[in-house]
Amino acid sequence: MKLKVNKEFLITLLLVYNSTYSSVVAFSYFTLIFSLILVLCLFLKNKFKIDSLFKKFTILFFLISLYLYLSLPYFDVLLTGYNYLKFLYAYLSIKIIGFNFFKYIVRIAYYGSIISFPFYLFQMLNYDLAFKIVGFIQNSFDFLSWRNHQMANNIIFTINGDGALRNSGFMWEPKGFASFILISIIFRLMLNNLKIDRKIFVFVLAIISTFSTTGLLGLFLITTFYFLNKTPIVSLTLFPLFLIFSYNIFLNSDILYDKILYELSLQNEYETLLKKTDYESDSYSLGRTGSFIVDFNDFLKRPYLGYGFTRENRTQSAYVKLVRVNGFSDLLAVYGLGIILYFYRYYIFLRFINLKRYKYLSILLLTFLFIYFASTLTGHPFWLSLLFVTLIAPNYIPPNKSINYSKIKINYE
């Protein structure tokens, strides 16, 4: 009996794994290069052609890089090339996977959530033992060692010491897992006629278990989108109750109202970090608000094309590495006003999967902004692949035909 391998699903798994950043293997240059060679071989084998959009993107990318090379005091050629390879890898992957990309992402999120629950329960019952068992492999081999005192990973589950009682799933931290689940909920709802099924319930439980501010705020936005697109009877009867319930949860939760106030209270701390000389560590986080302020000030200095991927030209302490954790403001500093094109591509992507022509897509776009404001996952291959989603279509539809996506019927189970 010949074993049939679903190459498209495996490529999707690999794309997600390259974006988990949960182990030294997941974010290794070698893993990306291996993955890129694999998808490139499949791309050539299937005789796909490079889309004109990606050709134009490539030309624009290198023209801007040339300008930055000539206009900035420092320019990291290798890092710039590495980031282009991530774009290329994301593009090739999405072309090979095709329209089933959405189904596979939902499937990975669903089973990843289910798998995470027993691990998470074990983590809460006996944290030390769970940390030791989950991190057994990475502690057994020196080449897998990475922040072993704080991180434990076995590919399918991660324990992050910074969130000891929170569910990180297969991502590097809880908010990363929550962000991936939010996108899966959008896929499931948009491509399944806004039906609430067992997968949605599992996703909601997974987000709650992350105790992620980003996850809960994103869930609120998606739920608002859901109610605004339901029948008037449902919206008028349940939506007010949902708003009242959410308001009370928001005010009384230390991971929502209190945490947001705390983040806002740190808006001036970045100045202290920039001037401080007696550091106790080799790196410090600027926080979301501090990161935004520093990045926005850098953006104002070079608003048109930004700084590119070379961080040495951006504001930094002379004594310690200040870590930026705001993905949205990082995009501002990297691309300048090019961020408009970045989010325009996301809006086009949302229109692409809007088969039933639902209203208020701007709410879902705001969900992406919330996700990116909380984390610098904007450069991870999975998130980059969403920029190219509109270049895929069901294989049975001729590429030269005019496609009416509202009439497409696909089994998303």
N, C-alpha and C positions, 0 to 999 in steps of 0.2 A: 504494500500500500504506500503510495507516494504522498508525502506530507506537503500540503499546499501552504505556502507562506504568503501572507498578505503584505506585500512590500510597502504599499501605501500606508498601512497602519504602523508598520515598523518605522518608516521614515517620520511619521507624526510623533511616535514615541521618542525617537532620537532628537527631533526638533524640540520637544518639551524638555527632555533631559538636559540638553545643552543650555536650557534657560532656567534650570532649577538652582544652579549655583550652590548646591548643597554639599558638595565635596570637591576635593582637589581635582578629581577626574572630570566633573561636570563643567568646570570653567577652564580646563586646561586648553592651551593652544593646540595641543596634539589631538584632543578630542574633536575640536572644531575642524581642524584640517582633515582628519579622517572622515568626519561626517560630510564635509564639503566634497572630497574626492568621491565618496560613495554616491551622493546625489548627482554629481556631475556625470559620472559613468551612466547612471540610470537615465539622466536627461538626454545624453547623447545616444544611448541605446534605443530609447523611444522616439528618437528623431524629432524632439521638440525644437522649436525655433525661439530665439530670444525676442521678446516683445519689444516693440518700438519704445514703449514707456521706459523699460529698464535700460535700453540703449541710451535714451536721452538722460536718464538719471545718472548713468555711468559717466557720460561726457560732462554733465554739470558737476558731478562730484569731483572729478579730477581737475576741472577748470578752477573751481573754488579752492581746491587744495593747492593748486599752483599759485593762486593769488595769495593765500595765507602763507605759503612758503616764502614768497617774496616780500610780504608786508609785515611779518611778525619776527621778533628777535629769535624765537625758538620755534622749531617745527619738528614734530616727531613723525618721521616718515614711516617707521615700522608700525606705530600705533594707528596711524591714519590708514595704512594698508590693511591692517588687521580688522579695522572697523568696516572697511569696504568688503572684506571677505565675509563678514557676518551678514551684510546686506545681500551679498551674492548667494550665500548659503540659504538664507531665508527665502529668497526669490525662487531658487531652484527647487527647494523643498515644496513650496506651495504649488508650483507648477506640476510636480510629480504626483503629489497627493490628490489634487483636483478637488472637486466639489464635496467629496466625502470628508474633507478636512474638518468641517463643522461637526459631523457625526462622530468622528474619531476624537476630537477634543472633548466633547461631552462625555464620551465613553471613558476616556482617561481620567477626567475629573470625577466621574461617578464612582468608578472602581477604586480610584486613589483615595476618595473620601471614605468609602466603606472600609478599606484596608486601614486607614488612619485611626478609625474609632477604637478598635481593641488596643492598638499601640498607645493611643492617647490615654485610655483608661488605665493601662498598665503604668504609664508615666505618672499619672496622678496618684495612684495607689502606692507606688514604690519608685520614686524618681531615681534614686542612686542605682538600683538594680536595672531599671529600664535603660538608663544612660549607658551602663556597662554592656548590656546585651546588644543594644542597637549599634553601639560604637565598636563592637568586638572586631570586625574586619579591619577597620581603619586603624585600630590600635595594634593590630597584629603585623602590619606591614609598614615600614618606614616611609615608603614612597606614597602611601595613602594618608599619611599624617597631615592634618590641617586643623589647627585650633582645637586639638583633642581635649583640652581642658574645658572647652565651652560647647563644642559641637559634636554630635554623634549622628552618624548617617549610615543606613544600610540600603540605599538607593530608593526603597519604597517608603521610607519614613525618616524624618529628621527630628532630633531633639536639640533645640537651641537654648542654651543656658540663660540667655536674656529673657526668654519666655518660658520659664520652667513649668508653668501650669497652663500653657497655651498649646494649641495644636498647630504644628508647622507642616503637617502632611509630608509630601515628598519635596517641598520647596526648602529654601535656606532659612526661612523664618515665617512666623504666622501671617504677617501682612502679605507676603509673597504668595502664600497658599490661598489666602482670602481673595487676592486680586485675580488669580487664575480661575477660581471658582465663580467670581462675578462675571467674567467673560463667558464662562460655560453656561451660566444662567441666561445671559443675553442670547447666546446661540440657541439654547433649548426653547426659550419662549418665542423668539422671533421665527424660528423655523418649525414650530409645532403649534401654531395658531394660538399662542398665549395660553396653552393648556397647563394647568398645575397638576403634575403627576408625581410619582414616587421619586424621580430623579431630582425634581425641584425641592422636595422635602429634604432629601439627603443633602443637597447643596446648602440649604438654609441651615441645617444642623451643623454642617461642616464650618460654615462662616461663623456661627455663634461660638463654636468650640475654639476658634482662633482668638476670640476676644480682641479683634482688630478694629480700631476706630475706622480705618479705611473701609474694611469689609462691611461694617454695620451701616456706615453712611452710604456706601455704594448700594447696599441692599435696599435702603430707604428710597434712593433715587429710582432704582429699577422697579420697585413696588409701586411707586408713584406713576411711572410710565405705564405699568400694567393697568392700574385702575383708570387712568385717563383714557385708555384705549378700550375699555370694556363698555358694555351697554350702560345707558344712563341709569337704569335701575340699580345695577351693581355698584356703579360709581357713587351714586347719591346716598345709598344705604351703608355701604361698607367703608368707603374712602374717608368720611369724617371720623369714623371710629378708629381707623388706622392712624390718622393724623393725631388724634388725641392720645392714643396709646404710645405713638412714637415720641410725642412731645414729653410725656411723663418719663419715658425711658431715658430720653436724652438728658433731661435735667437731673435725674437721679443716678446717672451712671458715671463712675469715675474714669471710664475709658472713652467717654464721649465729651460731655460738657466740661468736666474738670480737666481732662487731658488737653482739650483744645485751648482752654484758658491758660493752662501751664505752658503750652507751646507758644502762645502769643506773648506770654510774660517774658520769654527768652529773646525777644526781638533785639535787645541791646547787648546781649551777652557776647555776640560775635565780635564786638569791638574790644571787649576784654580779652578774648581768645587771641585776637590778632596782635595785641600789644604785650601779652603775657610772656615772660621769659623763664619762669620757674615751673616748667611743666613736669608732671610726674609720669607721663606716658609719651609714646612716640607719635600718637595720633589722637585727635579729639573730633567728635561729631559736632557740627555746627547746628544741628537740629533743623527741622523743616523751615521754621521762620527765619533763623539766622542764615541758612543756606540760600533761601529765596532773596534776602536782602543783599547778600554778597554777590550772588549771581546776577541780580537785577542791576546792581551798580556796574558790574562788568559789562552787562548788555548795553547799558547807556553809553559806555565808552566805544563799543564797536557794535552798533545796532543793526547794521545791514547784513553782514555775513558772519558775524560772531568770531570766535576764537578757534573753531575747529576742535579737534580732539586733544590738542596739546595743552595740558593743564598748567604748564610752567608759566604761561603768559597771563594767567588769571590770578586774582587776588589770593595770596597765600601767606601764612606766617613764616617768618624767617627761621623759626626755632622748632616747629613741629608741623606735621601734616594735619591740616584741617579737612575733615571728611565731609563732603556735601551729600545730603540725603534727600534732596528735593529734585525729583526727576523732571518736573515741569520747568523749573528755573534753570536746571542744567541744560535742557534743550534750548532755552533762551540764549544762554552763554555760548553754547556750541554752534548753533545755527543762526543766531540773530533773528531777523524777521523771517527767515526761512521756516521758522516754527509754524507760520501760517500755512505753508504748503504741507507740513507734517500733519497737522490736525485736519486740514482739508482732505487729505487722503483717508483719514479715519472716518470723516463724515461720509465720503464716497463709499467706503467699506460698509458703513451702517445702512446706507441706501441700497447697497447691493444685496444685503441679506434681508431687506425689508420687503419680503415677497407679498405680504398682504397690505402694503402701503399704510402702515400704522403712522399715527401722528406723534409729534413731540419727540422726534429723534434727538433734538438738542439735549434732552434730559440724559439720554444714554451717552452722548458726547461728553456731557458734564461728568458722568461716571468715570470716563477715561481720565479726565483732568484730575479728579479726586485721587485716582489710583497713582497717577504720575506725580502728583504733588507730594505723595507720601513716600515714594521710593524711586531710586534711580534704576529701575528695571527697563528703561526705555531702550537700552542698547542690547537687551537680550534677544536672541534670534526669534523666539516665538512672537514677541511683541513687534519686531520688525516685519515679520511675515504678514501681519495684518495690513501693512501698507500696500501689499501686492495682492490681496485677496481678490480684487476685482478682475485680475488677469486669469482667473480660473473659471471654468464652466463645466457642466455635465458633459462627459465624454461623448454621449450619444447625439449631441447637438453639433452640427457642422460649424466650424469656427467662422465661416464666411457668411453665416445666416444672421438675420436680426433676431435677437433673443428677447422674448418676453418672460422675464423671470417670475412674474406673478402667476404664470400658468404652469410652472414647473412643479411636479409632484415627485417627491423623493421620500423613501422610507428612512426616517432618522433614528430608528431604534438601534 
